[in-house]
């Protein structure tokens, strides 16, 4: 018997495979993901679909939906997830960029369980569900949601007010034994919106051990798990550590992750015979026309919004929009030095548009100030 999971992560609001600034076609976008999933489901209707976070924020289209949230009752991106019948959805760190109330409004329309075992309220109760049991052909699969605990380092306090982000390792060590005892699943998979801190082959550190990414530790320190899904770093990789498959499916829907398990039954109990993980490029897939139709009106609104000048006549104050952004940052930070990404379209411009701002600040995260 085989169980297969398909995984997306870090879509960041990119639905159409198009560069939002230049209009050039790109080999990514959720519309390609939809085509592939529909094709695979025709072959295997028992597929398990997991969205591993950072779905709602990151593109200009996503920004438009946040700006005009009064125009929708069900978030258009959530509608796409529902139409593909995802089994599980995990929040990413960027899901909080527009505030907890915006996220809660978006989730009202979600049909799938929202999993986050290490996000708790002040009283210690989980804000959403910690895990879920998905059953396929008599096989019970437990999916545990986890998020990098570094959200508090980036996010404004008001955006995550009332929430605590616990250590993913300690959280997994608490929940996995509980799930084993109470649910007795045949498989346990951790869906973690965080990255890998070590090379899968050598085990050598690939970054400073800050705790932002602990995917390798999850695979090696949590007994009883059968797989670890990661994200956050926008890498496309797959492998295994100590027999535990791991994957990370990249970003913007350029690839999709697949984790499969072959099980055999002995003494009325299922045992894992083999397991593997891989990533699959979606560059050759056509975009799903139904998905593109779903977002068409929002794309038109987004195109109009981002071209509108926020401030005109900058030449009377600053030589161009780029210098103006520097001035704003220095005033806000009370520092004499500012760092701004040099974006060609802003240099020499006398009007500041939302498009220019989003080129420099893709995500509306907390403004970072280095200590003196």
C-alpha positions in Angstrom: 0.0 0.0 0.0 1.4 3.4 -0.9 0.6 6.8 0.7 1.6 10.0 -1.2 1.7 13.6 0.0 2.0 16.5 -2.4 3.3 19.7 -0.7 3.4 23.4 -1.6 5.1 26.1 0.3 6.1 29.8 0.1 3.7 30.6 -2.8 3.7 34.2 -1.5 0.6 35.2 -3.5 2.1 34.4 -6.9 -0.8 32.9 -8.8 0.0 33.7 -12.4 3.4 32.9 -13.8 4.2 36.5 -14.7 6.8 39.1 -13.4 4.5 41.7 -11.9 6.8 44.5 -12.8 7.8 43.7 -16.3 4.9 41.5 -17.5 7.4 38.8 -18.7 6.3 35.2 -18.3 7.9 33.1 -15.6 7.9 29.4 -15.1 6.0 29.4 -11.8 2.8 30.4 -10.1 0.0 28.6 -8.3 -1.9 28.2 -11.6 0.7 25.6 -12.6 0.4 23.9 -9.3 -3.3 23.6 -9.8 -2.8 21.9 -13.2 -0.4 19.4 -11.8 -2.5 18.6 -8.8 -5.6 18.0 -10.9 -3.7 15.8 -13.2 -2.2 13.7 -10.4 -5.6 13.4 -8.6 -7.1 11.8 -11.7 -4.4 9.1 -11.4 -4.5 8.9 -7.6 -7.6 10.4 -5.9 -6.1 9.4 -2.5 -3.3 12.0 -2.6 -2.8 14.1 0.5 -2.4 17.8 -0.1 -0.5 20.0 2.3 0.1 23.7 2.0 3.1 24.6 4.2 2.8 28.3 4.7 3.5 31.8 3.4 0.6 31.7 1.0 -1.2 34.9 1.6 1.5 37.6 1.4 4.5 38.5 -0.8 3.1 39.7 -4.1 1.6 43.0 -5.3 -1.6 41.0 -5.9 -1.5 39.9 -2.3 -1.1 43.5 -1.1 -4.1 44.5 -3.2 -6.3 41.9 -1.5 -5.1 43.2 1.9 -5.8 46.8 0.9 -9.2 46.0 -0.4 -10.3 43.4 2.1 -13.7 45.1 2.2 -14.4 43.8 -1.3 -14.2 40.1 -0.5 -16.0 37.8 2.0 -13.9 34.7 1.2 -10.2 35.5 0.5 -9.6 34.8 -3.2 -6.4 32.8 -2.4 -8.3 30.7 0.1 -10.9 29.9 -2.5 -8.1 28.5 -4.7 -7.0 26.2 -1.8 -10.6 25.1 -1.2 -11.2 24.3 -4.9 -8.2 21.9 -4.9 -9.4 20.3 -1.7 -6.2 20.7 0.4 -6.2 18.4 3.4 -4.0 20.6 5.7 -2.8 24.1 5.8 0.1 25.4 8.0 0.7 29.1 8.6 4.0 30.7 7.6 5.7 33.6 9.3 4.5 36.0 6.7 0.9 35.1 7.3 1.0 37.6 10.1 2.3 40.6 8.1 -1.2 42.2 7.8 -2.1 41.5 11.4 -3.9 38.7 13.2 -7.4 40.1 12.5 -6.7 40.0 8.7 -5.5 36.4 9.0 -8.5 35.3 11.0 -10.8 36.9 8.4 -9.1 35.0 5.6 -9.3 31.7 7.6 -13.0 32.0 8.0 -13.5 30.7 4.5 -10.9 27.9 4.7 -12.3 24.4 4.5 -9.1 22.6 5.5 -7.8 22.4 9.1 -5.2 25.1 10.0 -2.4 23.4 11.9 0.0 25.1 14.3 1.0 23.1 17.4 3.5 25.7 18.6 1.3 28.8 18.3 -0.6 29.2 21.6 -2.8 31.8 23.3 -1.8 33.4 26.6 -3.4 30.6 28.5 -1.3 28.0 26.7 -4.1 26.6 24.5 -3.3 26.2 20.9 -4.7 29.0 18.7 -5.6 26.6 15.9 -5.4 22.8 15.7 -2.1 21.2 16.6 -2.6 18.2 14.3 -5.1 16.3 12.3 -5.6 12.6 11.3 -6.0 12.0 7.6 -7.2 8.5 6.6 -6.5 6.8 3.3 -7.5 3.2 2.5 -7.5 2.4 6.2 -4.1 4.0 6.9 -4.1 6.8 9.4 -1.7 9.6 8.9 -1.1 12.2 11.6 0.0 15.6 10.3 1.5 18.0 12.9 1.8 21.7 12.1 4.8 23.8 13.2 6.1 27.3 12.5 9.5 28.9 13.0 9.5 30.5 16.4 11.3 33.5 15.0 8.1 35.2 14.0 8.4 37.4 17.1 11.8 38.7 15.9 10.2 40.2 12.8 6.6 41.0 13.5 5.1 44.0 15.1 3.7 43.3 18.5 0.2 44.4 17.5 0.2 42.0 14.6 0.6 38.9 16.8 -1.1 40.3 20.0 -2.2 37.5 22.3 -0.1 34.8 20.6 3.0 33.0 21.8 5.3 31.1 19.5 6.8 28.1 21.3 10.0 26.2 20.5 9.2 23.7 17.6 11.5 21.0 19.0 10.0 21.1 22.5 6.5 21.3 21.0 7.1 18.2 18.8 8.5 16.3 21.7 5.3 17.0 23.6 2.7 16.3 20.8 4.3 13.3 19.0 4.1 10.9 22.1 0.6 12.2 22.8 -0.6 11.5 19.2 1.1 8.0 19.3 -0.7 7.1 22.5 -4.1 8.6 21.8 -4.5 8.3 18.0 -2.2 5.3 17.2 -1.5 6.5 13.7 0.3 4.5 11.1 2.4 7.5 10.0 3.4 10.8 11.6 4.6 13.7 9.4 5.7 17.1 10.7 4.8 20.0 8.4 7.1 22.7 9.6 7.2 26.2 8.1 10.9 26.6 8.9 14.1 25.6 7.1 17.0 23.2 7.4 20.1 24.3 9.4 22.4 21.5 8.3 23.4 19.8 5.0 21.3 16.6 4.5 24.3 14.6 3.3 27.2 15.8 5.5 25.3 17.0 8.6 27.5 20.1 8.5 26.0 23.4 9.6 24.8 25.6 6.7 24.1 28.7 8.8 24.4 30.1 12.3 22.5 28.1 14.8 20.1 30.8 15.8 17.0 28.6 16.1 15.2 30.2 13.2 15.5 26.9 11.2 15.5 23.5 13.0 14.3 21.1 10.3 17.3 18.9 10.7 16.9 18.7 14.4 13.3 17.7 14.0 14.3 14.8 11.8 17.0 13.6 14.2 15.7 14.4 17.6 12.0 13.5 17.5 11.5 9.7 17.9 8.6 8.1 16.1 8.1 10.5 13.1 8.1 9.3 9.5 8.8 12.5 7.6 9.6 16.2 7.9 8.2 18.9 5.5 10.1 22.2 5.5 9.9 25.6 3.9 10.7 29.2 4.6 14.1 29.3 2.9 12.7 29.1 -0.6 15.1 26.2 -1.4 14.2 23.2 -3.6 15.6 20.1 -2.0 14.8 16.6 -0.9 16.6 13.8 0.9 16.6 11.8 4.1 18.3 11.8 7.5 18.4 8.6 9.6 15.8 7.2 7.3 13.5 10.1 7.7 12.6 11.8 4.4 12.7 15.5 4.2 11.8 18.0 1.5 11.4 21.6 0.7 9.4 22.5 -2.4 10.9 25.9 -3.3 8.8 29.0 -3.8 6.2 30.6 -5.9 5.0 27.3 -7.2 8.0 26.7 -9.4 8.1 23.2 -7.9 6.0 20.9 -5.8 7.2 18.4 -3.2 6.3 14.8 -3.0 6.7 12.5 -0.1 5.6 8.8 -0.5 5.5 5.8 1.8 5.2 2.2 1.0 3.5 0.3 3.8 2.9 -3.4 4.4 0.7 -5.0 7.0 1.9 -7.4 9.6 -0.1 -8.7 12.4 -2.9 -6.3 11.6 -0.6 -3.3 11.8 0.9 -1.2 9.1 4.7 -0.8 8.9 6.8 1.5 6.7 8.6 -0.6 4.1 10.2 2.3 2.3 10.0 6.1 2.1 11.2 8.7 -0.3 11.0 12.4 -1.0 11.5 14.4 -4.2 10.7 17.8 -5.7 9.1 18.1 -9.1 9.6 21.1 -11.4 6.4 22.5 -12.8 8.0 24.6 -15.5 6.5 22.5 -18.3 2.9 22.6 -16.8 0.3 24.8 -18.4 -1.5 27.3 -16.2 -5.0 26.3 -15.1 -7.4 28.6 -16.9 -10.0 28.4 -14.1 -7.5 29.6 -11.6 -6.5 32.5 -13.8 -10.1 33.4 -14.3 -10.7 33.4 -10.6 -8.1 36.2 -10.0 -8.5 38.2 -13.1 -10.6 41.0 -11.7 -8.2 41.3 -8.7 -5.2 41.6 -11.1 -6.8 44.5 -12.9 -7.4 46.2 -9.5 -3.8 45.5 -8.5 -2.4 46.9 -11.7 -4.3 50.2 -11.2 -3.5 50.5 -7.5 0.3 50.1 -7.8 0.6 52.7 -10.6 -1.1 55.5 -8.7 1.2 58.1 -7.2 1.2 58.2 -3.4 3.3 61.3 -3.4 3.8 63.7 -6.4 6.3 66.5 -6.9 9.2 64.9 -5.1 11.7 67.0 -7.1 10.8 69.9 -5.0 11.9 68.0 -1.9 14.2 65.3 -3.0 16.0 64.5 -6.3 14.1 61.3 -6.7 11.9 58.7 -5.0 14.9 56.6 -4.0 16.4 59.5 -2.0 13.0 60.1 -0.5 12.8 56.5 0.9 16.2 57.1 2.4 15.0 60.2 4.2 11.9 58.4 5.5 14.0 55.6 6.9 16.5 57.9 8.6 13.7 59.9 10.2 11.8 56.8 11.4 15.0 55.1 12.7 16.7 58.2 14.1 19.9 57.1 12.4 22.3 59.0 10.1 22.7 56.0 7.7 20.0 54.2 5.8 20.1 51.1 3.5 17.6 50.9 0.7 17.6 48.4 -2.2 18.5 50.3 -5.4 15.6 49.9 -7.8 16.0 51.3 -11.3 12.5 52.5 -11.8 12.6 54.7 -8.7 15.8 56.6 -9.5 15.0 59.9 -11.1 11.3 59.6 -10.6 9.5 62.5 -9.1 6.4 60.5 -8.0 6.4 57.7 -5.5 4.1 54.8 -6.2 3.1 51.7 -4.3 4.9 49.7 -7.0 8.2 51.4 -6.1 7.6 50.7 -2.4 6.8 47.0 -2.9 10.0 46.6 -5.1 12.0 47.7 -2.0 9.8 46.2 0.7 8.2 43.0 -0.6 6.9 42.0 2.8 5.4 44.5 5.3 7.6 43.2 8.1 9.0 45.1 11.1 11.5 47.8 10.2 15.0 46.6 11.2 17.4 48.9 13.1 20.9 47.8 13.9 22.1 48.8 17.4 24.6 51.7 17.7 
